[in-house]
Amino acid sequence: MTQEAHVTQGPLTTEAGAPVADNQNSETAGVGGPVLVQDQLLLEKLAHFNRERIPERVVHARGAAAYGTFTLTRDVSRWTRAKFLSEVGKQTETFLRFSTVAGNLGSADAVRDPRGFALKFYTEEGNYDLVGNNTPVFFIKDAIKFPDFIHTQKRDPYTGSQEADNVWDFWGLSPESTHQVTWLFGDRGIPASYRHLNGYGSHTYQWNNEAGEVFWVKYHFKTDQGIKNLTTEEAVRLSGVDSDSHQRDLREAIERGDFPSWTVQIQVMPADEAADYRFNPFDLTKVWPHEDYPPIEIGRLELNRNPENVFAEVEQSIFSPAHFVPGIGPSPDKMLQGRLFAYGDAHRYRVGVNADHLPVNRPRATEARTHSRDGSLYDGRHGGAKNYEPNSFGGPFQTDRPLWQPTAGFTAGTGSHEAPVHSEDTDFVQAGDLYRLMSEDERGRLIENLAGFISKVSRDEIAERAIANFRQADGDFGKRLEAAVQALRG
């Protein structure tokens, strides 16, 4: 370990600051007698120990994080008025948390699962959170299906284990998942480390400039270390030897000064091109082809400092897609819209209603000026300031300038549960494109990985329905997968 211990001089104290006379023996009624309730040090220690854990994240529970710096390398003021993106060379402190999705807090790092890529920018206009994954797409396109999807990935309430039936029943009945499943069971399904994976904002976001012009944007973080993955066999061996492999690799790389970095790119779509694009550009199950919207390099992200305390800074860190700054906002993506609520609600339950008061979550260059008071973790920061608005005592005031622009053409009219229809709004085109881009060796491993999992389902119709989706993506894909599954199921 290269981290220096924090040495505190002076006597051990209670939580209230009183010196401790004996931290080795409980106070008893006479020598060897029963323990006395007046031993407040004993009660304080046991009571605190019982409360040391907070609820783990329902998803993305298993993770590791580091602080770093984002440096802008290209003038992007034509697209956004965000101040942290206003000047070439400008640097912004960041905090990046990597994670798996389905596993609990004690699960292994080297598993086949998407990786969370949650990035906090401590900007001069407040915190901006970009909460993405290591894949540019996702399994579903509407947040109303998210609880059902996660239930299939987690432990079955009856068996207590993840069940192939549940996983493949849902995926087979949700054809929109075909693209992401093709990603997940391909070579990039098990990253070798957090340093050797790409990150993506995944969703489409709005950028708006000083003139009020709107652009739709997708984020890409390309690892400068190169993509590196594990085979299924390598991952099984590594998980058995070191379940903490990925978080250990990240921490030790930073400790030795081998700072990981990512080249940051964006794709930009003028707002007026979205309505008539050949598929819904706000559909999280689809990517924007690079030939239509070429990636533009805008910056570099480097991780260069480890947290000093995993619980305080990693477990209690909070990220919300609703944390925007002026010049950046949401899109009509239905998954994103659901996450705007769900993430804030989750951290208020899990960490506390004032979780943003904790150092890792607190804005750096600006003070949070709100009328919220009291509740768990409240630090009294407001003093005697009034807790209502409007008031006549110099309280914070509204700016009358929204952070983002209205999305005309997408939100007009009455409420609707319908999605816009575009010429290529199928669930299979891009999954097939991805399969055909793979080498023969990559296809073989993809088939093997998928077949190994699908073969575990208990009902033939579940397996057949799952295979049918991949057949829709590519005939050869489906044919080879069917043969492989039949060979394993006998």
C-alpha positions as CSV (number, residue, x, y, z in Angstrom):
1,M,0.0,0.0,0.0
2,T,1.3,3.4,-0.9
3,Q,-1.4,5.4,0.9
4,E,-0.1,7.0,4.1
5,A,-2.1,6.3,7.3
6,H,-3.8,9.2,9.0
7,V,-2.1,9.5,12.4
8,T,-4.2,11.2,15.0
9,Q,-2.3,12.2,18.2
10,G,-4.0,12.1,21.7
11,P,-6.2,9.7,23.6
12,L,-9.0,7.6,22.1
13,T,-12.4,9.2,22.7
14,T,-16.1,8.4,22.5
15,E,-18.2,9.9,19.7
16,A,-19.0,12.8,22.0
17,G,-15.2,13.5,22.5
18,A,-14.8,12.1,26.1
19,P,-11.5,10.2,26.7
20,V,-11.7,6.4,26.8
21,A,-10.1,4.7,29.8
22,D,-10.5,1.1,28.7
23,N,-11.2,-0.1,25.2
24,Q,-10.3,-3.8,25.9
25,N,-12.8,-4.8,28.6
26,S,-16.5,-4.3,29.2
27,E,-17.5,-2.9,32.6
28,T,-19.1,-5.6,34.8
29,A,-20.9,-6.0,38.2
30,G,-17.8,-7.2,40.0
31,V,-15.0,-9.3,38.6
32,G,-16.5,-11.7,36.1
33,G,-20.1,-10.5,36.7
34,P,-22.7,-9.5,34.1
35,V,-22.1,-6.5,31.9
36,L,-23.5,-3.2,33.1
37,V,-25.7,-1.0,31.0
38,Q,-23.8,2.0,32.3
39,D,-20.9,1.0,30.0
40,Q,-21.8,3.6,27.4
41,L,-18.7,2.9,25.3
42,L,-19.7,-0.7,24.8
43,L,-23.3,0.3,23.9
44,E,-22.1,3.1,21.6
45,K,-19.7,0.8,19.7
46,L,-22.3,-2.0,19.3
47,A,-25.1,0.4,18.3
48,H,-22.8,2.1,15.7
49,F,-21.6,-1.2,14.4
50,N,-25.3,-2.3,13.8
51,R,-25.8,0.8,11.7
52,E,-22.6,1.0,9.7
53,R,-24.1,-0.2,6.5
54,I,-26.7,1.5,4.3
55,P,-28.8,-0.2,1.7
56,E,-26.8,-1.2,-1.3
57,R,-27.9,0.0,-4.7
58,V,-30.7,-2.1,-6.2
59,V,-28.7,-2.1,-9.4
60,H,-25.0,-1.1,-9.9
61,A,-24.3,-2.2,-6.3
62,R,-20.8,-3.5,-7.0
63,G,-18.4,-0.8,-8.0
64,A,-15.2,1.2,-7.7
65,A,-14.4,4.9,-8.3
66,A,-11.7,7.5,-8.7
67,Y,-11.3,11.2,-9.0
68,G,-9.9,12.8,-12.1
69,T,-9.8,15.7,-14.5
70,F,-11.7,16.5,-17.7
71,T,-9.8,18.7,-20.2
72,L,-11.6,20.4,-23.1
73,T,-9.5,20.1,-26.3
74,R,-12.0,21.6,-28.8
75,D,-14.2,24.7,-29.0
76,V,-17.8,23.5,-28.7
77,S,-19.4,26.9,-28.0
78,R,-21.3,26.6,-31.3
79,W,-23.3,23.8,-29.7
80,T,-23.5,24.5,-26.0
81,R,-23.3,27.4,-23.5
82,A,-22.1,25.2,-20.6
83,K,-19.3,27.1,-18.9
84,F,-17.1,24.1,-18.2
85,L,-17.1,23.5,-22.0
86,S,-16.5,27.2,-22.9
87,E,-12.7,27.4,-23.4
88,V,-10.1,25.0,-24.9
89,G,-7.7,23.8,-22.2
90,K,-10.2,24.3,-19.4
91,Q,-10.1,21.6,-16.7
92,T,-12.9,20.3,-14.6
93,E,-12.6,18.0,-11.6
94,T,-14.5,14.7,-12.0
95,F,-15.5,11.6,-10.1
96,L,-16.1,8.4,-12.1
97,R,-17.7,5.3,-10.7
98,F,-17.6,2.0,-12.6
99,S,-19.9,-0.9,-11.7
100,T,-21.6,-4.1,-12.7
101,V,-25.4,-4.0,-13.0
102,A,-26.9,-7.2,-11.7
103,G,-24.6,-8.4,-8.9
104,N,-24.8,-7.5,-5.3
105,L,-22.2,-5.7,-3.2
106,G,-20.3,-8.9,-2.5
107,S,-20.3,-10.3,-6.1
108,A,-17.3,-10.7,-8.3
109,D,-16.0,-8.1,-10.7
110,A,-15.1,-10.4,-13.7
111,V,-18.6,-11.4,-14.8
112,R,-20.6,-11.1,-18.0
113,D,-22.6,-8.0,-17.3
114,P,-22.8,-4.4,-18.6
115,R,-20.6,-1.9,-16.7
116,G,-21.9,1.3,-15.3
117,F,-19.9,4.4,-16.3
118,A,-21.2,7.2,-13.9
119,L,-19.3,10.5,-14.3
120,K,-19.7,13.6,-12.1
121,F,-18.3,16.9,-13.3
122,Y,-17.8,19.4,-10.5
123,T,-18.5,22.5,-12.7
124,E,-18.6,26.2,-11.8
125,E,-22.4,26.1,-12.4
126,G,-23.1,23.0,-10.2
127,N,-22.6,19.3,-10.6
128,Y,-23.3,17.7,-14.0
129,D,-23.8,13.9,-13.8
130,L,-23.5,11.8,-16.9
131,V,-24.8,8.3,-15.9
132,G,-24.0,5.8,-18.7
133,N,-22.6,2.4,-19.4
134,N,-19.8,0.7,-21.3
135,T,-22.3,-0.1,-24.1
136,P,-23.9,2.5,-26.3
137,V,-27.3,0.8,-26.2
138,F,-29.5,-0.9,-23.5
139,F,-32.0,-3.8,-23.2
140,I,-35.2,-1.7,-23.2
141,K,-36.4,1.6,-24.5
142,D,-39.1,2.5,-21.9
143,A,-38.5,3.0,-18.2
144,I,-41.9,1.4,-17.4
145,K,-40.2,-2.0,-18.2
146,F,-37.1,-1.4,-16.1
147,P,-38.3,-3.0,-12.8
148,D,-39.5,-6.0,-14.7
149,F,-36.2,-6.3,-16.5
150,I,-34.1,-6.0,-13.4
151,H,-36.3,-8.6,-11.6
152,T,-35.3,-11.1,-14.3
153,Q,-31.6,-10.4,-13.7
154,K,-31.7,-10.6,-9.9
155,R,-32.3,-13.6,-7.7
156,D,-35.7,-15.3,-8.2
157,P,-37.9,-14.8,-5.2
158,Y,-38.6,-18.5,-4.9
159,T,-35.2,-20.1,-5.7
160,G,-32.9,-17.4,-4.5
161,S,-30.8,-17.7,-7.6
162,Q,-30.7,-16.0,-11.0
163,E,-32.8,-18.2,-13.3
164,A,-32.2,-18.7,-17.0
165,D,-35.9,-19.1,-17.5
166,N,-36.5,-15.6,-16.2
167,V,-33.7,-14.0,-18.2
168,W,-34.6,-15.6,-21.5
169,D,-38.3,-15.4,-21.1
170,F,-38.1,-11.7,-20.7
171,W,-35.6,-11.2,-23.5
172,G,-37.5,-13.4,-25.8
173,L,-40.7,-11.5,-25.1
174,S,-38.9,-8.2,-25.5
175,P,-37.4,-8.2,-29.0
176,E,-35.9,-4.7,-28.4
177,S,-33.3,-6.4,-26.3
178,T,-31.7,-8.2,-29.2
179,H,-29.1,-5.5,-30.0
180,Q,-27.8,-5.2,-26.4
181,V,-27.8,-9.0,-25.9
182,T,-25.6,-9.3,-29.0
183,W,-23.2,-6.8,-27.4
184,L,-23.3,-8.5,-24.0
185,F,-22.5,-12.0,-25.3
186,G,-19.9,-10.8,-27.7
187,D,-16.2,-10.4,-26.9
188,R,-16.8,-7.2,-25.0
189,G,-19.2,-8.8,-22.5
190,I,-16.5,-9.3,-19.9
191,P,-14.0,-6.4,-19.8
192,A,-10.5,-7.3,-18.5
193,S,-10.5,-4.2,-16.2
194,Y,-12.2,-0.9,-15.7
195,R,-9.3,0.8,-17.5
196,H,-9.8,-1.2,-20.7
197,L,-13.4,-0.4,-21.5
198,N,-15.2,2.4,-23.3
199,G,-17.8,4.5,-21.7
200,Y,-20.9,5.9,-23.3
201,G,-23.6,8.4,-22.3
202,S,-25.9,5.9,-24.1
203,H,-28.9,8.3,-24.1
204,T,-29.4,11.2,-26.4
205,Y,-29.0,14.6,-24.7
206,Q,-29.8,18.2,-25.6
207,W,-27.1,20.8,-26.0
208,N,-28.2,24.4,-26.5
209,N,-26.0,27.4,-27.3
210,E,-26.2,31.1,-26.4
211,A,-28.5,31.8,-29.4
212,G,-31.0,29.2,-28.2
213,E,-30.2,26.7,-31.0
214,V,-30.8,23.1,-30.1
215,F,-28.6,20.1,-30.9
216,W,-29.0,16.4,-30.0
217,V,-25.8,14.9,-28.6
218,K,-24.4,11.4,-27.8
219,Y,-21.2,11.0,-25.7
220,H,-18.4,8.5,-26.3
221,F,-15.4,7.9,-24.0
222,K,-12.8,5.8,-25.8
223,T,-10.2,4.2,-23.6
224,D,-6.6,5.2,-24.3
225,Q,-5.4,1.9,-22.8
226,G,-7.1,-0.1,-25.6
227,I,-10.0,-2.5,-25.4
228,K,-9.1,-5.6,-23.5
229,N,-11.6,-8.4,-22.6
230,L,-11.8,-11.8,-20.9
231,T,-13.1,-15.1,-22.3
232,T,-15.7,-16.9,-20.2
233,E,-13.1,-19.4,-19.0
234,E,-10.6,-16.6,-18.0
235,A,-13.3,-14.8,-16.1
236,V,-14.3,-17.9,-14.2
237,R,-10.7,-18.5,-13.1
238,L,-10.1,-14.9,-12.2
239,S,-13.3,-14.6,-10.2
240,G,-12.3,-17.6,-8.2
241,V,-8.8,-16.2,-7.4
242,D,-9.7,-12.5,-6.9
243,S,-13.3,-11.4,-6.8
244,D,-12.0,-7.8,-6.4
245,S,-9.9,-7.9,-9.5
246,H,-11.2,-4.8,-11.3
247,Q,-11.4,-2.5,-8.3
248,R,-7.9,-3.6,-7.3
249,D,-6.5,-3.1,-10.8
250,L,-7.9,0.5,-10.9
251,R,-6.7,1.4,-7.4
252,E,-3.2,0.0,-7.9
253,A,-2.8,1.6,-11.4
254,I,-3.5,5.0,-9.9
255,E,-1.3,4.4,-6.9
256,R,1.7,3.7,-9.1
257,G,1.0,6.7,-11.3
258,D,-0.3,4.8,-14.3
259,F,-3.3,7.1,-14.7
260,P,-6.0,5.7,-17.0
261,S,-7.5,8.1,-19.5
262,W,-10.2,8.3,-22.1
263,T,-10.6,10.3,-25.3
264,V,-13.9,12.1,-25.2
265,Q,-16.0,12.3,-28.4
266,I,-19.5,13.5,-29.2
267,Q,-22.0,12.9,-32.1
268,V,-24.1,16.0,-32.9
269,M,-27.4,16.0,-34.7
270,P,-29.1,19.3,-35.5
271,A,-32.5,19.4,-33.8
272,D,-34.5,19.7,-37.1
273,E,-33.1,16.4,-38.4
274,A,-34.5,14.2,-35.6
275,A,-38.2,14.1,-36.6
276,D,-37.5,12.7,-40.1
277,Y,-34.5,10.5,-39.3
278,R,-34.8,6.9,-40.5
279,F,-35.2,5.6,-37.0
280,N,-36.1,7.2,-33.6
281,P,-32.9,8.9,-32.6
282,F,-34.1,8.9,-28.9
283,D,-34.4,5.1,-28.8
284,L,-31.9,3.7,-26.3
285,T,-31.7,0.3,-28.1
286,K,-30.1,1.9,-31.2
287,V,-26.9,3.7,-32.0
288,W,-26.4,6.6,-34.5
289,P,-24.3,5.2,-37.4
290,H,-21.0,7.0,-37.6
291,E,-21.4,7.6,-41.3
292,D,-24.4,9.7,-40.5
293,Y,-23.0,11.6,-37.5
294,P,-19.2,11.2,-37.3
295,P,-17.7,11.3,-33.7
296,I,-16.0,14.6,-32.9
297,E,-13.2,14.6,-30.4
298,I,-13.7,17.3,-27.7
299,G,-11.6,16.4,-24.7
300,R,-9.7,14.0,-22.5
301,L,-10.6,12.4,-19.2
302,E,-7.9,11.2,-16.8
303,L,-8.3,9.5,-13.4
304,N,-5.5,10.4,-11.1
305,R,-6.6,10.2,-7.4
306,N,-8.1,7.3,-5.4
307,P,-10.8,7.9,-2.8
308,E,-9.5,7.9,0.8
309,N,-12.5,5.9,2.1
310,V,-14.6,3.6,0.0
311,F,-17.8,3.8,2.1
312,A,-17.7,7.6,2.4
313,E,-16.9,8.4,-1.2
314,V,-17.9,5.4,-3.3
315,E,-20.8,3.8,-1.5
316,Q,-22.3,7.2,-0.5
317,S,-21.7,8.9,-3.9
318,I,-24.9,9.7,-5.7
319,F,-25.4,10.3,-9.4
320,S,-28.5,11.5,-11.2
321,P,-29.2,12.1,-14.9
322,A,-31.3,15.0,-13.7
323,H,-28.2,16.9,-12.6
324,F,-27.8,19.2,-15.5
325,V,-26.1,22.6,-15.9
326,P,-27.0,25.5,-18.2
327,G,-26.6,24.5,-21.9
328,I,-27.3,20.8,-21.3
329,G,-30.6,19.0,-20.9
330,P,-32.7,15.9,-21.5
331,S,-34.2,14.5,-24.7
332,P,-37.5,12.7,-25.2
333,D,-35.8,9.4,-24.7
334,K,-38.4,7.5,-22.6
335,M,-35.8,5.6,-20.6
336,L,-33.9,8.8,-19.8
337,Q,-37.2,10.5,-18.7
338,G,-37.8,7.7,-16.2
339,R,-34.3,7.9,-14.9
340,L,-34.6,11.6,-14.2
341,F,-37.0,10.6,-11.4
342,A,-35.7,7.2,-10.3
343,Y,-32.1,8.1,-9.5
344,G,-32.8,11.0,-7.3
345,D,-35.5,9.0,-5.5
346,A,-33.1,6.1,-5.0
347,H,-30.4,8.1,-3.4
348,R,-32.8,10.0,-1.1
349,Y,-34.0,6.6,0.2
350,R,-30.6,4.8,0.2
351,V,-28.2,7.5,1.6
352,G,-30.6,10.2,2.9
353,V,-32.6,13.2,1.8
354,N,-29.5,15.4,2.2
355,A,-27.0,13.1,0.5
356,D,-25.8,16.0,-1.6
357,H,-24.4,17.6,1.6
358,L,-21.7,14.9,1.7
359,P,-18.3,16.0,0.5
360,V,-18.2,13.6,-2.5
361,N,-21.6,14.9,-3.7
362,R,-21.2,18.6,-2.8
363,P,-20.8,21.2,-5.6
364,R,-17.3,22.5,-5.7
365,A,-17.3,26.0,-7.2
366,T,-20.8,27.1,-6.3
367,E,-22.9,27.0,-3.2
368,A,-26.1,25.1,-3.2
369,R,-28.7,27.7,-2.4
370,T,-32.0,26.0,-1.7
371,H,-35.0,26.3,0.6
372,S,-34.7,22.6,1.7
373,R,-34.2,22.1,5.4
374,D,-33.8,19.4,8.0
375,G,-33.9,15.6,7.5
376,S,-31.2,13.0,7.8
377,L,-27.6,14.3,7.4
378,Y,-28.7,18.0,7.5
379,D,-25.7,20.1,8.4
380,G,-27.3,23.4,9.4
381,R,-25.6,25.2,6.5
382,H,-28.4,27.7,6.0
383,G,-28.1,29.3,9.5
384,G,-31.0,31.8,10.0
385,A,-31.8,32.2,6.3
386,K,-35.5,32.0,5.3
387,N,-36.7,28.7,4.0
388,Y,-39.3,29.9,1.6
389,E,-39.6,31.9,-1.7
390,P,-40.3,34.6,-2.5
391,N,-39.0,36.4,0.5
392,S,-37.9,39.9,1.4
393,F,-34.7,38.9,3.2
394,G,-32.2,38.5,0.4
395,G,-33.0,34.9,-0.4
396,P,-31.9,33.1,-3.6
397,F,-33.8,34.1,-6.7
398,Q,-34.8,32.4,-9.9
399,T,-32.9,33.3,-13.1
400,D,-35.9,33.1,-15.5
401,R,-33.6,31.3,-18.0
402,P,-34.1,27.5,-18.3
403,L,-31.1,25.2,-18.5
404,W,-32.4,23.7,-21.8
405,Q,-34.8,24.6,-24.6
406,P,-38.3,23.2,-25.1
407,T,-38.3,20.2,-27.5
408,A,-40.7,21.6,-30.0
409,G,-42.1,18.9,-32.3
410,F,-41.7,16.1,-29.7
411,T,-43.8,17.3,-26.8
412,A,-46.7,19.1,-28.5
413,G,-50.2,17.7,-28.2
414,T,-51.9,15.5,-25.7
415,G,-50.2,12.8,-23.6
416,S,-49.4,9.7,-25.5
417,H,-47.9,6.2,-24.9
418,E,-47.0,5.8,-28.6
419,A,-43.5,6.1,-29.9
420,P,-42.8,8.0,-33.2
421,V,-42.4,5.7,-36.2
422,H,-39.3,5.9,-38.5
423,S,-38.4,3.9,-41.6
424,E,-35.9,1.6,-39.8
425,D,-37.6,1.2,-36.4
426,T,-37.1,-2.5,-36.2
427,D,-35.4,-4.1,-33.2
428,F,-33.1,-6.3,-35.3
429,V,-31.3,-4.2,-38.0
430,Q,-28.4,-3.0,-35.9
431,A,-28.0,-6.3,-34.0
432,G,-27.5,-7.9,-37.4
433,D,-25.1,-5.2,-38.6
434,L,-23.0,-5.8,-35.5
435,Y,-23.0,-9.6,-36.1
436,R,-21.9,-9.1,-39.7
437,L,-19.1,-6.7,-38.6
438,M,-17.6,-9.5,-36.4
439,S,-14.8,-11.8,-37.6
440,E,-15.5,-15.5,-37.8
441,D,-13.7,-16.1,-34.6
442,E,-15.8,-13.4,-32.8
443,R,-19.0,-14.9,-34.2
444,G,-18.0,-18.3,-33.0
445,R,-17.4,-17.1,-29.4
446,L,-20.7,-15.1,-29.5
447,I,-22.6,-18.2,-30.5
448,E,-20.9,-20.3,-27.8
449,N,-21.6,-17.8,-25.1
450,L,-25.2,-17.3,-26.0
451,A,-25.9,-21.1,-26.5
452,G,-24.2,-21.9,-23.2
453,F,-26.7,-19.6,-21.4
454,I,-29.9,-20.3,-23.5
455,S,-29.4,-24.0,-23.1
456,K,-30.0,-23.7,-19.4
457,V,-33.7,-22.7,-19.8
458,S,-36.3,-25.3,-18.7
459,R,-38.9,-24.8,-21.5
460,D,-38.3,-25.2,-25.2
461,E,-40.6,-22.3,-26.2
462,I,-38.4,-19.9,-24.2
463,A,-35.3,-21.0,-26.0
464,E,-37.0,-21.0,-29.4
465,R,-38.4,-17.5,-28.9
466,A,-34.9,-16.2,-27.9
467,I,-33.3,-17.8,-30.9
468,A,-36.0,-16.4,-33.2
469,N,-35.0,-12.8,-32.3
470,F,-31.4,-13.5,-33.3
471,R,-32.6,-15.1,-36.5
472,Q,-34.5,-11.9,-37.3
473,A,-31.2,-10.0,-36.9
474,D,-29.3,-12.3,-39.3
475,G,-30.3,-15.7,-40.8
476,D,-26.9,-17.2,-40.3
477,F,-26.8,-15.9,-36.7
478,G,-30.1,-17.7,-35.9
479,K,-29.2,-20.9,-37.7
480,R,-25.9,-21.4,-36.0
481,L,-27.3,-20.4,-32.6
482,E,-30.2,-22.9,-33.0
483,A,-27.8,-25.7,-33.8
484,A,-25.5,-24.9,-30.9
485,V,-28.4,-24.8,-28.4
486,Q,-29.8,-28.1,-29.7
487,A,-26.4,-29.7,-29.4
488,L,-26.2,-28.7,-25.7
489,R,-29.8,-29.5,-24.8
490,G,-29.6,-32.9,-26.5
